[in-house]
Amino acid sequence: MESVSRIELRDCSLTNLPESLGNLIKITYISIENVPLESIPNSVGQLTELWNLTITQGKLRTVPSSIGNLKKLKEVNLSKNQIDSIPPEFGELTNLKKLDLSNNNLTMLPSEICNLSNLEMIDLTENHLEELPENFGNLKSLNILTVNKNDLNILPESIGLCERLEYMNLKENNISALPKSLGSSNVKFLSLKENKLKNLPYVLWPLKTLETLELDDNPLSEFEHSLIDRDIDTLRDYFHQRSSMAIFVSHAVIDYEPYRLADLGEYLAAKPEIYKVFLCEQDLSGNIDDFMDKNVPISDIVFFLGSKKSVFNSPDCAHELELSKNHTISVFPMKGGDVSWEDMNSIGLYDDPGIIFNPDNFQEMCEQLYENVKKFDQDHSDLYKIKTTELQEEFAPTAMKKSAQVLEWENFYQILEKTVESEDLRIFHKQHTNSLANIVKQLKDGSVNDGDFMVQVLQLYVQWSQTREFLK
């Protein structure tokens, strides 16, 4: 018996393995399926040649700590049991590549499991996990993570450090937000179906590797739900706008070139925290009023370049400051060389947290500005002012209008189906002959299109039908 190298058991009534199992020191492979085993003997730790351990569809509740001795284990499958805890010694299986603990009763994982530096796949489906260990990012070889049908509320920030992670199945959990680090990972497939996301996962905007993102059945707004089937590039652009800042540079036109504002805008726009830098010179139509009124309110920060012109003699700059105040936009002062801080104080701008704008030391000044942007980003990470209504116009105007029109038509036909053979339809027509004739006239002379015609008839009919018993 000591020469036995393989054990396979299926569909029998065995409930326990003998301690003498440990004497089979040449065993390399164990597969026990659909056998009501209740425990694994401690002597399993003596099977140091074992590379595969499969005990599935049993009644195991615990795993002996001696399993940590099995340094050659590459595959462990303990799925479909009743295991409620994993010993810390699991973390000593440094050659383990595949771990299946799905369909058990786990409520937590020991942090030591993140010592499995060669682990490539872990399946935790259908357990009761509320979180993953904080040091999860130590799993540098992990490629496939499946944790669907658990109770996850949050993912550890370190998960973005799993540099080989490409497949993540997290559906049917309670996740309401994702860690920012996930945006710097290499994930290609991510399923977040049936979670608690009230907003789309904006933090994913830098994730260039992402090919598939599943977001169905989350409590999203109607608008964001309309986006979930859009292509990845469109979603990424939307995420970027929602998660990054827009900066408006307020300045007098004559200061644009001397202060190298084009270079400043280019420098800032290249930073990951910044989506857009607004400079009035971008408005080629010359309609500066519209440019200000549209873009100051959707910015997160206004950089105000103070000069004699902008401080004392620029209605446009004064208007931009007023817009900032009215829309509670943070204003960051940059003092030019021809004004003092006292001059800046006169319009409500101060040297804390301002800087002196010195074009002769341009690079250092840009870096100083960027440090302030990053600090603002940390302090206001959930207060970005890019308005959803603005983005609706950019990303989904046709889809939203179409869905509304389709809804009107569906309602119209639903009502017609109930009334087309009804005496009430004749009564409705008789009571509203003049109104209907007027709507038909508008259709004939082209003042309304087919869709508007149907909507007007529908509205008239709904008002009348609310009192009719047959629509109850």
Secondary structure, 3 states (H helix, E strand, C coil): CCCCCEEEEECCCCCCCCHHHHHCCCCCEEEEECCCCCCCCHHHHHCCCCCEEEEECCCCCCCCHHHHHCCCCCEEECCCCCCCCCCHHHHHCCCCCEEECCCCCCCCCCHHHHHCCCCCEEECCCCCCCCCCCCHHHCCCCCEEECCCCCCCCCCHHHHHCCCCCEEECCCCCCCCCCHHHHHCCCCEEECCCCCCCCCCHHHCCCCCCCEEECCCCCCCHHHHCCCCCCHHHHHHHHHHHHCEEEEEECCHHHCCCCCHHHHHHHHHCCCCEEEEECHHHCCCCCHHHHHHHHCCCCCEEEEEECHHHHHCCHHHHHHHHHHHHCCCEEEEEECCCCCHHHHHCCCCCCCCCEECCHHHHHHHHHHHHHHHHHHHHHCCCCCCCCHHHHHHHHCHHHHHHHHHHHHHHHHHHHHHHHCCCHHHHHHHHHCHHHHHHHHHHHHCCCCCHHHHHHHHHHHHHHHHCCCHHHC
